[in-house]
Amino acid sequence: MHVEGSTVLVTGANRGIGRALVSAFLARGARRVHAAARNPAALEPVVAEAPDRVVPLALDLTVPATVEAAAEAASDVTLLVNNAGTHAMGHLLDMDLGAVEGVMRTNFLGTLRVLRAFVPVLERNGGGAVANVISIGAFAGTPSLGGYPASKAALHLMTQAVRADLGPRGIAVHAVFPGPVDTDMFAYAARCEPSFGEFPPASAAEVAAATIDGLEAGEEDIFPDAFAAQAGREWRADPKALEKRLTDI
Ligand SMILES: NC(=O)c1ccc[n+]([C@@H]2O[C@H](COP(=O)([O-])OP(=O)(O)OC[C@H]3O[C@@H](n4cnc5c(N)ncnc54)[C@H](OP(=O)(O)O)[C@@H]3O)[C@@H](O)[C@H]2O)c1
């Protein structure tokens, strides 16, 4: 996958990793970046980075009409980056079930909805690539993280399934597994569960740059920071040991 000259769509582009990805794609020579957010007004500073190359787009993963409209508006996309995601902390046995449902609806079903809408777009444009931003949280059910690890594990297995379906159709599917990253989401988790504060987070810019390196290198599974790279090695060598380490947090 060559980023230079490509047309990218990044969901959740108004803050955190998504915003850093937009900057990184611009720096690597993307022709156009569709920056998608629930509230397009929040994209003003993102568009200001390169008004001739950044196109703001309204998209809520959980609202089908906005996803369909986005796929019509961004008909030139060759690289879809499913970055948007949400989180609700708590323990699965006693937290609000509605919060668990919301996380699954966004991270798993919402991402799948966006993917289904954009596959025809990618095909019409001659093929391309998809990157799903998952999390090393997909590798173990850390108890205080509520439905988040399950939603990311579901997204991981969905990524594997669609990779097998889309490869023969000329669309490469990449999984991105960040470790702790310095964004609002990580700050929220560390506020709720102080032990997360012990993990020094990577910067969103570092994670964005390493994600693009992985895409350009054709890596199926991208571990874009030092914590993630270590977890990736453990996942390959001894998944049970990784489960133990991540569930003990
Ligand atoms: N930070 C970490 O430590 C970490 C680690 C591993 C993986 N990740 C993953 O990386 C991705 C980005 O996370 P982040 O850390 O940058 O989080 P963040 O700062 O909380 O940003 C989340 C982004 O997702 C958007 N979003 C949430 N629900 C949405 C929906 N229904 N429709 C459209 N957009 C929605 C948010 O939009 P609003 O501004 O409208 O809320 C925001 O733009 C997520 O998938 C997350 O799970 C993060």
The ligand as an SDF file (V2000), in Angstrom:
LIG
                    3D

 48 52  0  0  0  0  0  0  0  0999 V2000
   -5.8500    5.4830   23.7040 N   0  0  0  0  0  0  0  0  0  0  0  0
   -5.4980    4.2370   23.8590 C   0  0  0  0  0  0  0  0  0  0  0  0
   -4.7900    3.8810   24.8360 O   0  0  0  0  0  0  0  0  0  0  0  0
   -5.9040    3.1970   22.8480 C   0  0  0  0  0  0  0  0  0  0  0  0
   -5.2440    1.9550   22.8940 C   0  0  0  0  0  0  0  0  0  0  0  0
   -5.5880    0.9740   21.9880 C   0  0  0  0  0  0  0  0  0  0  0  0
   -6.5540    1.2270   21.0310 C   0  0  0  0  0  0  0  0  0  0  0  0
   -7.1810    2.4330   21.0050 N   0  0  0  0  0  0  0  0  0  0  0  0
   -8.2110    2.6220   19.9800 C   0  0  0  0  0  0  0  0  0  0  0  0
   -7.8340    3.6830   19.1300 O   0  0  0  0  0  0  0  0  0  0  0  0
   -9.0020    4.2990   18.5840 C   0  0  0  0  0  0  0  0  0  0  0  0
   -8.9430    5.7910   18.8450 C   0  0  0  0  0  0  0  0  0  0  0  0
   -8.9340    5.9690   20.2500 O   0  0  0  0  0  0  0  0  0  0  0  0
   -8.4100    7.2910   20.9590 P   0  0  0  0  0  0  0  0  0  0  0  0
   -7.5120    6.8510   22.0480 O   0  0  0  0  0  0  0  0  0  0  0  0
   -7.9630    8.2980   19.9670 O   0  0  0  0  0  0  0  0  0  0  0  0
   -9.7800    7.7290   21.6410 O   0  0  0  0  0  0  0  0  0  0  0  0
  -10.5040    9.1270   21.8620 P   0  0  0  0  0  0  0  0  0  0  0  0
   -9.5230   10.2140   22.0250 O   0  0  0  0  0  0  0  0  0  0  0  0
  -11.5120    8.8570   22.9160 O   0  0  0  0  0  0  0  0  0  0  0  0
  -11.2470    9.3440   20.4510 O   0  0  0  0  0  0  0  0  0  0  0  0
  -12.2540    8.4810   20.0480 C   0  0  0  0  0  0  0  0  0  0  0  0
  -12.7680    8.9500   18.7000 C   0  0  0  0  0  0  0  0  0  0  0  0
  -13.7920    8.0440   18.2690 O   0  0  0  0  0  0  0  0  0  0  0  0
  -14.9540    8.8260   17.9840 C   0  0  0  0  0  0  0  0  0  0  0  0
  -16.1830    8.0730   18.1710 N   0  0  0  0  0  0  0  0  0  0  0  0
  -16.6480    7.4440   19.2820 C   0  0  0  0  0  0  0  0  0  0  0  0
  -17.8530    6.8990   19.0650 N   0  0  0  0  0  0  0  0  0  0  0  0
  -18.1640    7.1960   17.7650 C   0  0  0  0  0  0  0  0  0  0  0  0
  -19.2710    6.9170   16.9230 C   0  0  0  0  0  0  0  0  0  0  0  0
  -20.3530    6.2420   17.3650 N   0  0  0  0  0  0  0  0  0  0  0  0
  -19.2460    7.3590   15.6410 N   0  0  0  0  0  0  0  0  0  0  0  0
  -18.1870    8.0420   15.1720 C   0  0  0  0  0  0  0  0  0  0  0  0
  -17.1120    8.3640   15.9190 N   0  0  0  0  0  0  0  0  0  0  0  0
  -17.1050    7.9310   17.1960 C   0  0  0  0  0  0  0  0  0  0  0  0
  -14.8820   10.0070   18.9270 C   0  0  0  0  0  0  0  0  0  0  0  0
  -15.7570   11.0210   18.4890 O   0  0  0  0  0  0  0  0  0  0  0  0
  -16.3840   12.1190   19.5200 P   0  0  0  0  0  0  0  0  0  0  0  0
  -15.3140   13.1650   19.6930 O   0  0  0  0  0  0  0  0  0  0  0  0
  -17.5930   12.5980   18.8400 O   0  0  0  0  0  0  0  0  0  0  0  0
  -16.6680   11.4120   20.8100 O   0  0  0  0  0  0  0  0  0  0  0  0
  -13.4060   10.3440   18.7840 C   0  0  0  0  0  0  0  0  0  0  0  0
  -13.1790   11.0380   17.5810 O   0  0  0  0  0  0  0  0  0  0  0  0
  -10.1910    3.6130   19.2560 C   0  0  0  0  0  0  0  0  0  0  0  0
  -10.7000    2.6140   18.4110 O   0  0  0  0  0  0  0  0  0  0  0  0
   -9.5670    3.0080   20.4950 C   0  0  0  0  0  0  0  0  0  0  0  0
  -10.3030    1.8990   20.9650 O   0  0  0  0  0  0  0  0  0  0  0  0
   -6.8740    3.4160   21.8810 C   0  0  0  0  0  0  0  0  0  0  0  0
  1  2  1  0
  2  3  2  0
  2  4  1  0
  4  5  1  0
  4 48  2  0
  5  6  2  0
  6  7  1  0
  7  8  2  0
  8  9  1  0
  8 48  1  0
  9 10  1  0
  9 46  1  0
 10 11  1  0
 11 12  1  0
 11 44  1  0
 12 13  1  0
 13 14  1  0
 14 15  2  0
 14 16  1  0
 14 17  1  0
 17 18  1  0
 18 19  2  0
 18 20  1  0
 18 21  1  0
 21 22  1  0
 22 23  1  0
 23 24  1  0
 23 42  1  0
 24 25  1  0
 25 26  1  0
 25 36  1  0
 26 27  1  0
 26 35  1  0
 27 28  2  0
 28 29  1  0
 29 30  1  0
 29 35  2  0
 30 31  1  0
 30 32  2  0
 32 33  1  0
 33 34  2  0
 34 35  1  0
 36 37  1  0
 36 42  1  0
 37 38  1  0
 38 39  2  0
 38 40  1  0
 38 41  1  0
 42 43  1  0
 44 45  1  0
 44 46  1  0
 46 47  1  0
M  CHG  2   8   1  16  -1
M  END
$$$$
